[in-house]
Amino acid sequence: MWQKATAVALLAFAVGYFYHSNPDLPEQVLQYLPFPHAPTQREPSLEHVISTAWEALITVPAQQWGRVAVGVNACVDVVVSGIGLLQALAEDPGPGHDHEVLHSKKDLKEAFIHYMERGSAAERFFTDKEVFQRIAQAAAEYPGAQLYVGGNAALIGQKLATYPQLMVLLCGPVGPKLHEMLDEQIIVPPESLQETDEFHLILEYKAGEQWGAARAPQANRFIFSHDVSNGEMSTLETFVASLDEFEPDLVVLSGLHMMEGQGRQMWERRLKEAVAAISDVRNAVPVHLELASMTDKDYMNSIMQEQVMPIVASIGLNEQELLFLSQAGAGPHAELSSWGGIPEVGRVSDILLWVLERHGRSDPESEADLTRIHFHTLAYHVLATVDGHWANQVAAVAAGARVASIQACGLQKIDASKVALRAPLEFHSSHSEPREKLFINPAKPVTIWNRGNVTFHLAPVLVCKQPLRTVGLGDAISAEGLIYSELRPSRPSL
Ligand SMILES: *[C@@H]1O[C@H](CO)[C@@H](O)[C@H](O)[C@H]1NC(C)=O
C-alpha cells in the first residue's frame, strides 16, 4: 500500500515539475495523468522550495572582509511629479521641443513635454549651475517629493553597511543632504565632503496625465542634473589617497560610466588617470569594478583596452552591459542587437568565458588580474570565476539572487507567494557544440559547470511580481555577492 502511495506522490511531483517547466503541455496529455489520486496535501511551490533551499546554501565564508572602501559616484535622487514641479516653477504649458542639453527652465519645460508626449524616458545635462540649484531646492521641498541615496558607490556602501561587523569607507561627492541620509556606520573622508549635493532630478508622470495640450500615453520619467563631480570622477584621487590610511581588504569602484557624457577628449585623459590611480592600489588589494550603462562603443572599448578590465580582480554587470562588452570587442554573439527576452544561458556563458580568457587570468601565465565576473539579469545570475582564486561561490551567487527578490519586493525576507520563478529550468553550458545539458534543481538551486579554467555558478531569481523600487538592484546584488565571496589566500604571484 505505501509503495503505491509513494509512487503516486512521486508521479504527482514529477508531473508538477514537468508541467511547470512546460506550461504549453497539451490538455490531452494532462487528462491521462492520475490527478484524482494525487495527495490531498498540496505540493509546495517551486518558489517555496527554492527560497527554503537558499537559507541552507547561504553560508558565511571562512575568511570575511573587515574593511571595504567604496567610490566614487554618489548623489541624491529626487523623485517628484514633473508637471507639479514645473507649475511650482511658474512655467506654463506649451509646445514640446527636444534639447541635447538644457540651458534654462524654458529648455527644461520644452524637453520634458517633448518626452512626456511620447511616454519615453530621457536624461539630460543642465548647464546653468545656479539655476539648477534653485530648481533642485524647489524639487526637494515640493510636497510629496521623495529623496533617495543615489549613485552606484553610495548604494553599494549602504548595502555593505547593513553588516555591522564591516568597516565601510565611502568616497564621492557627498553633500549635506546625502551625508545625513547615509548609514551612520559609513565613514566619509572629510576631503570628499562638499557644500552642495549632486541632485539628480527625476520628473515622473503617470499614464494619461495631461498638461495643456500634452498628454502622456504611458508612465515614465525625465531625468536631469548638473552633475560635474560625478561626470569627471572628481573624487577618484581623493579616494585612492584615502586608501593608504584606511587599509581596506577590498576596494569597490564604480562611476566610470559617468564620464562617457563628457566628450572624448575629456574621457581619454581621465581614463588614463583612472588607470594610473587604480594601478597604485591593485597590488595590495583586490578591486571590484561595477559597470553601468554605457552607450559609446569607443568608450567601452577604451575601458577594456586601456586595461581597466585586466587591472581589476572582479566585475559586476547586467545583460545589456555584457552584450555591449562583446559588441565593443567583437566577442561571441556580437551580432545580436539585443537579447530579446530572457538572455540565453549558453550565450551568456560564452561571453563570460571570452571575457575571462581574453581579458582575465584564465591562463595562469597572463598578467591580468581579472578572475571573477558577477553577471545579473532579471531571471537569473551567474558567477564566473577562474579556478583557484575564489571560494564560497554557491553562497555568493545565491545571496545575490536572494537580495534581488527581497529588495524588489521591499520585504525583509522572501514571501514565496509574491515572487515567480522566471529562469529556464533547462539550459546549455554554451550556445554551440560541444555543450552540456544542464538543469536547475529546486531543492539545490545553484547549478555548476566548468569550461576551461573557469567555473560557472548559476542561481535562478525569484522575480518580485509587484516590485516597489528597482533602482539600485544591481548594486545590491553585487554588494551582497561580494560579502559572501572569499578570496583564496594562495593568490598566485602578485
Ligand atoms: C588553463 O590553465 C593551464 C595551467 O593550469 C594553462 O596551461 C592553460 O593555458 C589554461 N587555459 C586557458 C584557456 O587559459
The ligand as a Gaussian input file, in Angstrom:
#p B3LYP/6-31G(d) Opt

LIG

0 1
 C       44.373000      26.740000     -18.061000
 O       45.415000      26.557000     -17.128000
 C       46.519000      25.804000     -17.627000
 C       47.536000      25.637000     -16.495000
 O       46.908000      25.324000     -15.277000
 C       47.134000      26.514000     -18.798000
 O       48.201000      25.747000     -19.339000
 C       46.084000      26.764000     -19.883000
 O       46.620000      27.518000     -20.915000
 C       44.879000      27.478000     -19.280000
 N       43.826000      27.575000     -20.272000
 C       43.367000      28.725000     -20.743000
 C       42.304000      28.614000     -21.765000
 O       43.764000      29.795000     -20.397000

